[in-house]
Structure formats: structure tokens, C-alpha cells
Amino acid sequence: MSVRGPALTERGAALLEQGPGPVRVGLSVNGARRTLDIEPRVSLLDALREHLHLTGAKKGCDQGTCGACTVWVDGRRALACLTLAVTCEGREITTVEGLSEDGGLHEMQRAFIAEDAFQCGYCTPGQIMSAVALVHEGHAGDDDEIKEWMSGNICRCAAYPHIRAAIRTARDRM
């Protein structure tokens, strides 16, 4: 799985240089502009969960190894626990809460339900965000490709066969 942090905008770099103490950061999350006063070292995950109360992205390992915190930054997968919120100034952030289409579930969310692609559900938001992205990236050709491109998202319940089935189902409908 290719997950990279976003390149710093000029404004993001300036915010990082301000040092300790809250800074005002403007974030665009799920199409809505939000302004936060946060420390420059606050992760995107903490900004989303603790400041904006968007709890879909989960804090699993907090080290970038499990994928439970996967969101999109400018349409690309990003690990929110490793991304500083200030680096997202001027970028579009999409969380699992932003996937719904006209108040209904996204095709991938429907497929996860239909294929029973979760057990405890903790990793599900990150799995879904990565799954939608890999379909859009063209990496859902077969099970081996899906395994490779979803390898950064860990499911401790081992629902992998169902997750792959959900991705195939949604891929064919998207």
C-alpha cells in the first residue's frame, strides 16, 4: 500500500515554524471548512477525533502500522496518526463520515455489510477508506493485487477473505 503524507504547503510550513502554543489552522474536512486553534504537533487523527468529534478514523497503533486511521488527503490515502494537522492546511480531508452519498451508504460500505467484511469493526473505517482508494487507483484487479494494496490495513479478527469479497463486489458496482 502506498501511503504518503502530504507535501507541505507554504502556509503549513509557516505554521510548523511558529513553535509551541496554539496556532489557528483552517481545515477542509468532508467538504466543510473548519478552523481550529491547536498545537503544531497535533496529529490529524487527534484533530479529527478530539477537536472535530469525527470518530470514524480509529487510533489503533498510533505508529502508522495498522491502518485504522486511514483517511484521504487530497484524494490520496494518508495515515492520520502520522500526519500533522497543520500540514493539511489548504488540503481536502475526507474521512469515512464523508463517504456517504446523499445521506446513504457508499457502495463500499454496502458491500462490507453484504459480505460480512468485519467482525469487531474497529479497523473497518480504515479498511473502507483504503478499499475505495485502491479501486479508484486501479489496484483491485484480482485477490493478489487487493492483498498487496490493502497490506497496510490490519484486521486482528482476520476477516480478510470477506474484506476481499467486499472489495470485489464494490469494484464491480463502482
N, C-alpha and C positions, 0 to 999 in steps of 0.2 A: 504494500500500500504506500502510495506516495502522499505524505502529509508534510506540508511545509508551513512555516509561519509566514505571515505576510511581510513583504518588504516595508520598511518604514517610510511613511510619508514625511515630508518636511516638517509638518506640524507635529506628528508623532515623535520625531527625533527631538524637536524642541521641548516637548513635554517631558521626555525622559531626562533631559539635561537639567530640569528645574530642581531635581533632588527631593529630599524628604518634605512631607507636608502635602496636603491635598491639592490637586490640580483639577481644573474643570475640563472634562472630556466629553465631547459630543459623539455619541454612537448612533448608528442607524441599525436597529435590530428589528428584523421581521417587517421591514418597511416603515417603521415608526422611528422618528428622531427622538433620542433620549439624551439628557445631559446629566452627568454625574460629577460629583466632587469626590475624587478618590486619590489615594496614594499612587504614585507612578509604578510601584511594584505590584499592584493588584492584578491578579491574573484575569483573563477574560472570563474564565469559569466562575471565579468569585464575584466578578462584577455582574454577571448574568444571574447567578443564584442568590447572592446576598443583597445586592443593591437593586436589581430589577425584578427579583422574585420569579424568574423564569427557571424552574427547577427541572426541566426536561433533561438537560445535559447533566450527567452524573459525575460526582467526584469518586472515581474508583481508586486508582493507584496514586494519583496526583504526581506522577512521574512520567507520563506520556507513553506508558507501555500497554495500557489495557484498551484504550479507545472509547471508553464510556462517555467521555466528554466531547466527542466529535461534533463539531458544528461546521458551518461553511463561512468562510470569509472571502468575499467577492466571488462566490460560487465554487471555491476550492475547499477541500477538506482541511480542517485545522484542529489540532488538539488544544482545546480551550484552556487546559491546565498549564500548558507550556507557553501560551501566548499572552503577552502583557496587554491589558485592555487599552492602554494609551497607544499601542501600535495599530489599533483598529480605528483610530480617528479618521474619518473620511472614507471608511470602507463599509460595505454592506454585510452585516452579520445575519445569518439565518440559523435558527435553532429548530428543533423538532416541532416546537409550537408553531413555527411559521410555515410548516409544510401543508397545512390543511388548505383545501381548495374550496372556496365559497362555503366555509363552515363544515364541510365534510372531510372525511379522511383522504389522505393522499393514497394513490394506488399501491404504493409500497406498504403503507400502514395496513390497508385492507388485506394485502397478500400475507403479511406477517400474522394477522389474525386467522385467515383462512387456512394457512399451512401450519398453524400452531408453532410458530417460529420463536417462541420464548417460553421460559419456564418461570424463573423468578422475576424476570422483566427488568432487572437492574441495568443490563447492558443494552437493552432494546433501543432506546433513543439513539445511542451512538451507532449501533448496528444499522438502523434505518437510515440515518444521515449518510453513512458510508455507502450503503447499498444503493440509494438513489444516485449518489455521485458516481459510483462505478458504472451504473447503467448509462448515465449521461456521458461518461468518459469513454464508453465503448469497450469496457473490460468485463462484460458479462456473457461472453460467447459460450463458454462451457463451464462445467463444475471445477476443472483445474484452474481456469483463469479466475473464476469467482473466489476460490480458496486463496489464491495468491494475493488478489487485490483486497480481500477482506481480512488478511492475516494480521493486521494491526488492531483488530477488534476481537477481544477475548470474551468468550461466553463460558463462564465457570460451570454452567449447567450442561454444557456440551450439546446444545440444540443445533449444532452445525448442519446436519442433513436437512432439517426443517428450514433453517435460515437460507440455505442454498435453494431449496424448493421455492421459498417465498420470492427470492430474487428472480428466479427463472419465470415464475408466474407474473410478477410485476413487470419484468422486462418485456414480456410478450404483450402486455396491455398498455405500456407507456409509449 
